[in-house]
Amino acid sequence: MKKIETCTAENKCSQVKKTRNSIIWLGIGIIALAYFLLVPSANQLKDLQKQVNPTASLYSNPKSLQGKFPLIDDNRNIVSLSEVANGKWTILYFGYTSCPDVCPTDLATLNQTFVLMKQADKLQVVFVSVDPKRDVGRLNAFTKQFNTSFVGLSAEDEVLANFTKALGVYHEISKTKQKASQDHKDMKMKADNNYLVNHTASYLLLNPNLELTGLLTNPHYAKKMAVALDLIIETLD
């Protein structure tokens, strides 16, 4: 005589628990698989670093800039970095439009790099002025001389100071200008608008999540940067 299994509330509860646990473990398995497939491992980053060194340096713990620093355009409208990046990789270059040599040379090199890249359509260049007093109003006119896709922005003084500090970007008005203001008081107005700004001349690379991923330091060679950037984007995108 077969034993008839009684369906009780306890049995039902046990079945529900088993089903729920199975779903939870399945979810954990999917997340773990996605992590190993999509998130670069330490070894992968190490190998990539060797391939792009010394042109580029990669950070093992990228720093997020998402929503932290409101920038401004030529009309002093607030512009978010995420809006400008639009889901692309981004290169930030800090300089100023009156720069006599370094900034024009570096932006021209970036344009040459763009021409040589296979993944150029996945990269946005943003020129950030460290001299908003003189530059706001002529940012885009300056940057688009080098490439029409480049965007020129700046920030209000306090935001700019916090932004550059967070990224380790150095900028300071030249001591020559400060001395000129002291020694020639009768020419102070002219000196106030005719000065140099010492600044970091590196390219900062952000991933599509606006995380500081890498740094490209001097000397800048277009061919080498094109190869390095293509490899980084192809590997980590």
HUTA-V748501 format. One line per field, one symbol per residue. ss: DSSP state (2 for helix, 1 for strand, 0 for the rest). phi: phi as a letter, one per 30 degrees, with the letter a starting at -180 (. if undefined). burial: I if it has 24 or more other C-alpha atoms within 12 Angstrom, else O. A space follows every 50 residues. Layout:
# HUTA-V748501
ss->???
phi->???
burial->???
This chain:
# HUTA-V748501
ss->00000000222222222222222222222222222222000222222222 22000011111111000000110000011022222000111111100000 02222222222222220002221111111002222000222220000000 11110022222222222000111022222222202222222200001110 0011110000111111000002222222222222220
phi->.ddddddcdddddddddddddddddddddddddddddccddddddddded dcdcdbcccdbecdceicbdcbcdciddbddddddhicdbccbcaadded bddedddddddddeddddcddcbccbccdcbdeccdjbddeddddcaddd ccbbadedddddddddciccaadededddddddbddcdddddcbbcbdad ccccccddchcdcabccddccedddddddedddddcd
burial->OOOOOOOOOOOOOOOOOOOOOOOOOOOOOOOOOOOOOOOOOOOOIOOIIO OIIOIIIIOOOOOOIOOOIIIIIIOOOOIOIIOIIOOIIIIIIIIIIIIO OIIIIIIIIIIOIIOOIOIIOIIIIIIIIIIIIOIIOIIIOIIOOIIOII IIIIIIOOOIIOIIOOIOIOIOOOOOIOOOOOOOOOOOOOOOOOIIIIII IIIIIIIIIIIIIIIIIOOIIIOIIIIIIIIIIOOIO
